[in-house]
Amino acid sequence: MLVSLNWLKQYVDLGSETPESLADKITKTGIEVEGIDYVSERLDHVVVGYVESCEKHPDADKLNVTKVNVGDEVLQIVCGAPNVETGQHVVVAKVGAVLPGNFKIKQAKLRGVESNGMICSLQELGIQEQYVPKDLADGIFVFSESVQIGRDVTDYLNLDDAILELGLTPNRSDALSMLGVAYEVAAILNEEVILPDESYTTTDEQATDLVSVKVEATDDNPYYGAFVAKNVTIKPAPLWMRNYLMAAGIRPINNVVDITNYVLLEYGQPLHAFDFDRFGSNQIVIRRAVANETFVTLDEETRTLNTEHLVITNGQTPQALAGVMGGFESEVNNETSTVLLEAAYFDGKVVRQAVKDHGLRSESSTRFEKGVDPNRVKRAGHRALHLLEKYADAKICVGVSEIDALDYSEKDVVITTERINDRLGTTITDYEIAVILDKLQFTYDQDQSTFTVHVPTRRQDITIFEDMLEEVARIYGYDYLDYTLPEGGQFAGKLSERQALKRFVKQVMEGAGLSEAITYSLTTTERATMLMAPDIKKQVISPVRLAMPMSEEHSTLRLSLLPELLAVASYNQARKEKDLALYEVGTVFVSDEKEITKQPKELNRLAGVLNGQWLTHPFQQEHKAVDFYVAKGIVETLVSRLGMDVTFAKAEIDGMHPGRTAEFYHEGQSIGFIGQVHPTLAKSYDLKAAYVFDLDLEYLYEHVDLEPNFNQIPRFPSMSRDIALVIDEMVPSGDVLATIKQAAGEHLFSLHVFDVYQGEHLPAGKKSLAFNLRYLDPTRTLTDDEVETSYEAVLAAVKSTHGAVLRA
């Protein structure tokens, strides 16, 4: 909602409030002001001028030489606008003026003729082009009413206005009108609301004699009122009205249409004006459309209707799509003399359906969808008639032809001072609550500390105690609520053990260089069963499919995070992001039933996808592509940081490379896998070599202790031994590592493989594995004999267990 402060001042005294201070106060009371825009920058030396003469430029066909009276002098100005003529009142930027965009007006010569200023268009004054009236879009602005020559144009053109952009929540439909905003601001500033004039004089003719109304769909249209205004003169709306419409983002058209738009914004009640002579009947029938019925809307598009659409007809053919858009046949034009004015209440659901089907969201439909004030429907019609009489010379017929089944009752909400203070932690008095209700202009009955509040129909968002509690709190001022801490030993905000572990896992992943991705829990039936971890596969009988999926792309609950992560990698690679390292912490949905009768179990998993280059150092001409060991290193880093010791074993998993996949275990329990995606599957995602990992977080939640711990820095030196063993190439290095750990004794501090070799100087079918063994005792310095004894025990163990021999 765009709110013009100059317009707002017509209803409530803003005093000395600046746009910024008022915006701050409105935001603090619950309606966010998303921005402040100014119609134009401050302009000096821009005044009203009168064109005394206009002649063709002697050396240019498209230029005119004018003499313009600006009050204290007559200026010669060369103007290229096609609509400049003698006798016009125009906007003149004198020499020395600076227009928006830092455009400085200087004395100049155009094709040899001196020019002392510029005759301006609205666009040159800072008005956005889409809001400029069509007849002025390609030329200078011409005043259509009496103005004073030489006077500053700022007041005439509303150039000093500030526009507040309100970010309204769906419940605050009352603030979709200037009056609704006025009530809000009046409550904030403790001012009265000045209501618009709705009075007008009438002729002897009765509206009911000229037109009748019949509503066949009363649930969709509980109120319909038809007013009649005769002898209407179509002309431009008054300048002040056009200024306010442009400030609110609406392009002026003519006085009749502008008046309906003005009242729409003023009251929040949509109106529609028909040309009565072109309406085709003296009967209005509101009904549901017939299937495949067509009619042409104001935008000259032919619309095909169905039985869910509500239409305004002349008894036979549709003349408007109710609450959305009028018909082209009965549009008000320059020849219109009799206006049939519609003021109606349409059900939001039927309007929303028409908007959805035809893509015709408008200012009117938005208000009907969110709900309009029942007590303003007819009043908006009276307000429009007042303006039509004043600015269109209309003769108003007596009364209104109407069907009225509308509920005008107010809702009652009971509040007590004690309950208010108990919820807010305040000591608000009965008197202060009464003052707040008076500021809101809510009527109420008071019995000591009990208030029965009669909520006005303009505030349809207030129905229960909590709604009134919010009203009291925001007008009282959130800044004045006491700062308190929760009582008891457990304070709000502490992370649970699961939350803390999840956060720690994310920190490790991001510290390793991975970026978090979040994918849909729903996937295709095919992808749902792809790349399942072995521990998940044991628990699943069949994936869970939605009974009524929105699409096949999102029809089945996932059993692995990896298929959708691969899709994310593919999407990014197609957009030239080739080096990818992604992870996701999410849930998979496991059911042990073939026919699903209960909710599946939700299990937390950690998964990652790696593709492209892992490290690139251009200056050193060094590149490191992602491989199996990068993925393995990331997993090892995580589990080591969590204090766990895992082992890896070769595995065969559907969708994974048979020779580059490993399952990892903790205390004999499978908790995930790593490896390369099978090239065939990777190709289906348009990826080359993609490496993945999948880890069971549920297992970590149960087995990891996040209590802080500390390992004392060793005071004594360590000793290191390297050992290179020749063994059969089919013996896994993990088995050899396990044997060495078992045989090395209590002083072995760390152990890792640092080299693998096959080739020259080794027999066929053999490989060389080199290990580094580091020994340490935190209480003393080890002797060479102790280390040598362990070293010999290791050699004996690997020889007897794996047939390994020491490499020469």
N, C-alpha and C positions, 0 to 999 in steps of 0.2 A: 504494500500500500504506500503510495507516494502522497505525502502530506505537505501542502503549501502553507507556510506559516502566515503569509499575508491573508490567505483564505481563512485559516483557522482563527485569525484575530476577529473575524466577523461574528464568532460565536462565544469566544471566551477572551477575557482580558489577560494578555501575556505579560503585562507590566514591563519590567526592564530585562526580562529573560533574553539571553542571547541564544541563537540556535544551538550552540554547543552545550550550554548549561541546561536548556530544556531537554535536549537529547539525552543528557546524562541522567536527569531525573526520571524521564520516561523509561529508560533502560533499567534503572534501579527498582522500578515498581513492576517489572515483569514483562514489558514489551520491548524487545531489543530494537534499538535504532541501528540499522546496519550501515548507514552512511548519511552524509549531509552533502547535498549538491546546491550550488548557487546558480540561479537562472543566467546571470551574466556577471562579468567582472565589473568593478566600479567604473563608470564612464563619466568623463568630464568633457565639456564642449560638444555634447550631443543634444540637439534641441529640435523643437518643432519648426519646420520651415514651410513657407507658402510659395508654390511655383507660380510666379507672375507671368513668365513667358517661357516658351519652349520652341526652339527652332532647330532645324537640321544642321549638323556640323558641315561646314563648307568642304571639308576634305575627307569625310568618312560617312558612309551610308548608315552605319549602325550606331552612330553617336549623335547625341543631341546637346545643344548648348542652351542651358536654362539660366534664368534669373530667379533667384530664390530669396525671399524675404525671411530673415531669421530674427526679426524684432528690432535689433539695434543697427542693422545694416542689410543691404541687398548684395548677395554673393553671386558671382558668375561661376557655375559648376557644369562641367562636361559630364554627361551621364549616358551610359550605354544600356540602361534598362529598357525593355520593349514597352513597358506600361507607363512610362512617365508622360504626364500631360499638364497643360496649363490649368490652374485652378485647384490643384491637389494640395493637401496638407501632408507633408512627408517628414521623414526623419533625416536630419542633416548632421553629419559629423564635420565640425568646423576644423580649420587648420589648427594643429596642436592636440587634437583628440587622439587617443590610443584605443583602438578597438581590440576585442579578444583575439588572441594569437599574436599580441605585440605588433599589431598593424598600425603604423603611425601615419596620420593624415598630414600631408605637407602640400604646400603650394606647388603646382606643377603645370606643365604645358602638354596638352594632348593634341597631336597633329597640328601644332602651331597655335592652339587656342588655350589661353590661360584658364586654369581651373582652381578654385579656392575652396576646396572641401569635397565632400562626397555625400550623395543621397543614398541611404542605406536600405538593405533588405533585412528581414528578421534574422536570417542566417548570419549576416555580418555583425549582428548585435549579440550573438551567442546562442540563439534559439536553435535547437536541433531540427534538422531539415524535415524529419518525418512528422513533426508536429505542426509545421507551418501550413496554413490553409492552402488548398490546391490552387486557388486563384492568385495567390501571392508567391507561389513556390519558385517561379522563374523571373521574378522582378522585384522592384522595390516595394516597401510597405507603404500603403496609403491609408491614412486615417479616414474612417467612414462616418465619424461623428465630430461634433464640435470640439475643437481644441484651441489652446492659446498659443499664438505664434511667439517663438522665442523661448518658450518654457522648456525646461529640462524634460526629456522623454521618460525618465526612470519611472515615475509614478504612473504615467499613462500605459506603459508596456510591462509593468510589474517586474522590472529588471533587478530590483533590489530584493527579490524574494529568495528565501532559502527553502529547499525541499528536503524533508526528512523521509528516508526510506525505512519503513517499519517491517521487521521480519516477524510476521504474525504466526503464532502456533495455531493449529486447526481449531482449537476451542474458542479462540477470540475473534469470531466472525463479526462481533459488534464493532470492532475497530476497522472494518472494511467500509467505513463511511466517515465523512468529516464530522458529523454529529457524534458518532461513537467515539472518535478521537477527542472531540471537544469535552465529552463527559469525563473521559480519562484524565485529560489535562486539567480540567476544572477540579477534579478530586485531588490531584497532586498539588495544585496551587491554591486550593481552597477558594475557588471563585465560582460564580454562578454561570450557567449556560444560557446564552441568549438564543432563543429559538427563532427560526425563520418565519417570515410572514406568509400565511397560507390563505389570506382573504382575497376575495374577488367579487365582482358584481356579475349578475346574471341577466339574461333576457327572459322573456315570458315563455320561451319554448322549453319543453321538458325533454331531457335526454331519453327517457323511457318511451317517448312518442316516436323517436327517430330510430332507435335501435333496441333490439331485445337480445338477451343472453340466455343460452342454454348450455349447461354443463353435463355431459354424459359420463365423465370420469371424475366424480367428486372426490375420490380418494387421492387422485393426482392433482386436483385443482379445487381446493375447498373455497377459494374466493376468486371471483373474477369481476372487475368493475370496468365499465365502459363509459368514459366521459366524452362529450362532444363540444368542440370549439369551432365556431363558424367565422367566416370572413377573415381568415388568417392571411397575413401578409408575409410572404417568404422573403427574407433578407438576411444579411449577416447579423449574428448575435451581438449584443453590446460588447465593447472592447474588454471590459473587466471580466466578463464571463469567458470570452475566448482566452484571455490571459490565464485564468485559473485552470481551464481545461488543458491548455498546453503544458502548464506546470505539472499537471497530474498525468501527463503522457497521452493525451487524447487530442487528435487533430480536429479543429472546428470545421463544421460543414455548412449549416445554416441555422437560423434561430430556433426552428422547431426541433430539429435533431439535437442541437446543442443543449437545449433546455432539458430534454429527456436524459441526456448524458450527465448534465450538471446535477439534476436531482438524483440520479443513480449514485453519483459520488457523494452527494450531500446527505442523503437519507439511507444509503445502502439498499435502496429498493429499485430494482430495474423497472423501467417503463418502456412502452413501445407506442409509436405514433403511426397510424395508418392514414393513407389518403382515403377518406370516407367515400368520395365520389368514384374511386377506382376499386373499392373493396368488393363491389359486385353484389351487395345484398344489404338489407337492413337487419339481418339476423346474424348473430355470432354463435357458433356452435363449437364447443371444445370437446374433443373426442380423441380416442386412440386412432392412429393411422391404420388404414387398410394395408395388408401385405402387398408390397411392390407398388404402392401408390407413389406418385412423383410430384414434386413441385420445385420451382426455381427460387433460390434464396437471394438475398440482397447482393451477394457477390456474383450473381448471374450464373451460378452453378446449379445443375439439375440434380436434385437429391432423391434417391430411392428410399422409401420409408418401410418400416415394418410395424408390427402390432405393439412393439414396446415403446414407440414414439408417440408423444402427445402433440397434437396440432391444433391451431386456431383456424377455423374454417368459416366461410360465409354461408354455411349450410350445405355446400357441395364440395368446393375445392379448398385445399389448405392455403392459408395466407401467411402463416408463420409457424415455425418449429418452436413450440412453447419453451420460453425461458432461454432460448439459444440464439435464434436469428429470425428476422422478419422475411417476408416474401418480396420478390422483385416487383410483382404485379401491383401491389398496393403501397409501394414506396412513396414517401413524401418527396415531391420535387418542386421545381420553381412555379408550377402551375397549380399547386395544391391550394385550395381555399377552405376546405372543411377537414378538420383533423379528428379522427377517432382515436382517443387516447386510452391505452390499456394499462391498468394497474392490477396485478394479479399475484397470487401466491401459488407457486408450483412446487410439487414434491421434489426434493433434491435428488432422489434416486432415479426418477424418470428423466430428469434433466441430465444427470451424469451419464445415463445410458446413451442419450442422443449425442452428447459431446464425444463420447468414446467412439460411437459408430461413425460419426461424420468428421471428427477432428476439428470441431468448431468451438473450442474453448474461448470464452469472451468474458468481459467484465460482468455481464449479466449472469451468465451461467455459473461463474465462480461464486457469486453471492447466493444464488438459489441452491447450489450444491452444499454450501456451508450453513445455510439457514438464514432467513430474513426475519425481521421483527414483524409479527402479525399486526401490531398496532400502528405500524408506519405504512402499511400497504395503501390504504385509502388516503392517508394524509399526504403521501408522496404525490398522489394524483392532484390533490388540492393545491399543493405547492407548485406543481407544473402549470396548473391553470392560472394561478396568480402571475407566473412569469410569462405565460402566453398572452394574457391580457395586457401586460405591461410592455412586452417587447415584440409581440407579433400582432398587436391591435386586434386580438381575438374577441369575439362575442361568445360568452360562455352560456351554454344551455343549463337549465336548472337540474340539479340532482345527478344521479348516476344510475345507469342500468346495471344491476349486479346480481350475482348469486353468492350468498354468504353462508358458509358452514364452517367458518374458521374458529378455532379455539383461541380466545383472547385472555384466558385466565392466567393469573400470576402464580408462580410456585412459592410456597411458604417454607422457610428453613428456620429451625429453632437453634439458637446458639446461647450459651451461657458464658459469663465472664470467667467463672472458675474453670470450665473446660477449655476455653481459649488459652488461659494462662498455663494450664497444665500441659497443653501441647507445645506452646511456644517457649515455656520457661521464662515468662515475663510476669510483670505485676501491673498489667493494664487495668484501669479502673472502668467502672460502668460508664462514667461520663466520657472517657476517651473512646470507648466503643461506640457510644451514641454519636460522638463527633465524627468518627470515621464513616458511619452509616449516612450521616447527613452530607458529608463530602461526596460520597458515592451517589447521592440523591436516591437512596433506597428508603422507602417508607417502612415503618416497623411499629410493633406494639411492644412496650416495655413493661415487664413486671419485675421490679427490683433488678436482679442480675440476669434475668432471662429476657431474651429478645426474640420475638417472632418477626422475621424479616420477610417482607413481601417483595420478592425479587421481580424487578421490571422485566417485561418480555424482551427488551433489547439485550438482556444478558441471559441468553439461553444456555450458557455454559455453567450456570450456578444451579445445582439441584440438591446437593447434600451438604452436611455440616462441613466437610473438608473443603468444599469450594468456598464457603463463607470464611473459613479459617484463613485460607490463602488471601482473600480480599482484605481481611483485617490486618494480616501480617504485612502485606506489601504496602498498604497505605500508611500503616504505623511506621514502617521503614525497616527493611532487613538490617540496615546498619545499626539499628538500636536494639537488636536482639542480643541478649547476654552471651558472652563466650563461656561455655562450660565444657568440662571433660566428662566422659562417661563414668558412671559409678561402678565400683567393683574392681577386682584385680585384673580382669582381662579387658584391655583397651581395644577399641575398634582399629582396624587397619593392619593388624598383624597377619603375615602370610602363614597359611597352613604349611605343613611339611611338603605336601604335594606341590603347592604353588611355589614354594622356595626352590624345590628341586627342578621344577619346570623352568623357572627363571634362570637357575644355574646352568642347565643344559643349553638354553638359548645363548647365554653369555659365552660358553665354551665354543659353540658353533660359530658365533659371530667373531669371536676372537681368532678362530682358525681361518677366517676369511670368507665364510658362507653368508648368504643373504637369505632372510626369511621369506617364504612364499606361503600364501594361504589359498587353498584350493577348495572346490565344492566337495561336500560329503557325498553328493549324488553323482553317479557316473553312468556310463552305458552298461548294459548287461555283460557285454564282452569284456570290458575293462575291469569290471568288478572283481573278477576272479584271476586277473593277471598278476604275476609277481608276488604271490602270497608267501609270506614267511613260513617256514616249516612248522613253527609252533602254532601259527594261526590255522594252517591247513588241517592240523589234527583236530581242531575244535569245530570245524565248519562242515555242515551237511549241504546247505545250499545258501546262496546269497539272498538278501532280503530285497524284494522288489515292491515298489509302491503300487497300491491298488489303482490309483488314478494319476499317473505321472503327467506333468505338464508337457514333457517332451521325452523322446527316447534318449536324448543326450544326458538327461538327468532323471533316470528312471529307477536306478538300483543303488542301494547303499554300498559304499566301498568296503573292500576287505584288505586293501593296501593303499598307502598314500602314493606309491611310486608311479602308477599309470598317469595320474593327473599331473604329478610333478614333471614327468617326461613331456607331457603336453605343454606345460608352461615353458620348459626348456626349448621345445620346438618352436613355440610362438615367438620367443625372444630371438632365437637364432635366425628365423625368417626375417627379422627386422635388424639384422647385421650385428646382433650381440652374440658373438661366437664363443667367448670364454665365460662359462657359467658355473657357478657354485651355489646351489640352492639347498635349503633345508626346510622341513616343515614339521611342526609338532601338532599332531591332530589325532582324531579318533577313527578307529575302524569299528564295524558293526558285525558282531559275530552271533550266529544263531545255530543251535544244535538241533533244529527241527527241520524236517522236509516241508511240512505244511506249517507255515508260520502262524502261531496262535498267541504268542507273547512277545513283549518287547525284546529286541536283541541286546546282547551285552555290548557296552561301549568300552573299548579298550584303547588306551593311549599308546601311540607309537611315535618314534622319531625316524624320519627318513630323509635322505639327501640324494641329489643328483649332481654329478660333476661332468663337465664336458669342455673340450678345448684345451687351452694353455693354462697351467697352474701358476707358473712363474715366468715372467719375461723381463730380462735385463738388457735393453737394447745396447747400452754402452759397452757391456761386456760380451755382447753377442751370445747371450746365454738364454736358452729356452727350456722350460720343463713342462712337458705335456702331462695332462692328467693320466694316471695309470692306477693299477690295482693297489699299489703300495701307498699312494696318496689317500685313497679311500680308507685303507686299513689304518694308516697313521692317524686319521681324524678320529676313528672309533677308538683306537688305543689311547689317544690323548684324553678322550672323554672318560673312559672307564678308569684310567689311571688317576685322573683328577678326582674321581669318586671313590678311590681306594679299593677298586676291584681288580682281580687278576683273572683274565679270560684266556682261553685257549682257542686256536683256530683249527678247523679241519676242512678238508676238501668236501664240497657238496655239489649235488646236481639238483637244480631248481628250474622248473619250467619257465622259459623266457630268459634264462641267464646263460652266459657262455659256459660250456661244460668244463673247460680247463682253467677258468679264471674266476671261480666262485668259491667262497668259503663261508662256512657256518661258524659262528663263535658261541662258546659255552662258558658258563660260570658254574662251578661246582657240579658239573655234569648236566646242567640244564641249558638247552638251546634258547638263546635270547635274541637271535637275529642273524643276519647274513650281510655279506659284502660281495662285490664282484662287478664284472662287466656285463652289461645288457647284451643279449644275443644279437649279433649283427643283423639278422633278419628282422627282429622286433625293432631295433634301433632305426633301421631303414624305413620302417612303416611310420615312424615319427619324423622322418627326414633328418635324422641325427647320424653322425659317424660313430666314433667310439664314445659311449656313455657309460660311466661307472656310477654305481648306486650303493647305498647302505640302508639297512632297515633294522631298527633296534626296539625291543620291547620295553617301553617305559613303565608299564605296570610292574614288571619284575624289579626294576630299579627302585620304584616307590616302596616296595616291600623289603628290599635288601640293603639299601644304601643308608648309612647313618651320616647325617649332615652336621653332627656335633663338631664344632671346631676342634682340631687336633694339632699337635705340634711335634715335629721330630727335631731333636736337638742336633745342631750342627756338629759333625764329628771333630773331635780334638786331635785324633790320631790319624796318621796317613794310611791310605789304602794301597793295596798291591794289585798289579794287573798281570794276567797271563793270556796269551793268544794261543789258540789251538786250531789247526787245520786238519780236517778228517776226510779221508776218501771213503765214500760209502756208495751203496747201490743207488742209482738215480731215482728209483721209485720210493725210497724211504723219505717220508715227510720230515722236514726240518723241525716241525713241532714235536715229533716223537723224540728226536735227538735232544732237543732242548729239555724236555721233561726228564729224560734219563740223566742228563748232566746235573740238573737241579737236585735230583734225588741223591746222586752220588757225591756231590761237591761238599756237602756238610753245612754246618751252621754259619760259617763265616763267609759264604758266598753272598755278596751284596747286590750284584747286578750281572745280567747275562744277556747278550744279544748276538745275532748273526751279522757279520759285517762284510761277508764276501761269499759268492757262489760262483763256481767255475766248472766248465766242461769243455773238453777240447784236447789240444795237443798236450802230450806227456801224460795223459790220463787214459786208462783202458776204456774200451767201448762199454757203455752201460753204467759208467761210474760218474760221480760228481764230487767236487771238493766243496765242503762247507767250512768256513772259517768263523770261529766264535771268539768273543772277548769275554773273559771271566774277571770280574773285579771282586777282590776280597777286602773285608773291613771288619774290625771289632771296635765298637764305640768306646770300650773301656781300656784298651791298651793297644800297643803296636804289635802286629803279628810278626812271627819269625819266618825266615825263608823255609825252614823245615816244615812248618805247618801248612804253608801254601803248597809246597812241593808234594806233601803227602796227599792233599786234596786233589792236586793235579794228576797224580798217579792213579788215584781211585777213579777219577773221571775217565782216564784212558782205558782202564780195565773194564769199566761199566759199558762204555760205548762199543768196545770190541766184542764183549760177550753178548750184548743185546742186539746190536745192529751189524756186527761184522765189520766195524769201522777200523781203519788203520791210520796211523799218523802219516800225514803227507810229508815226503822228504823235501 
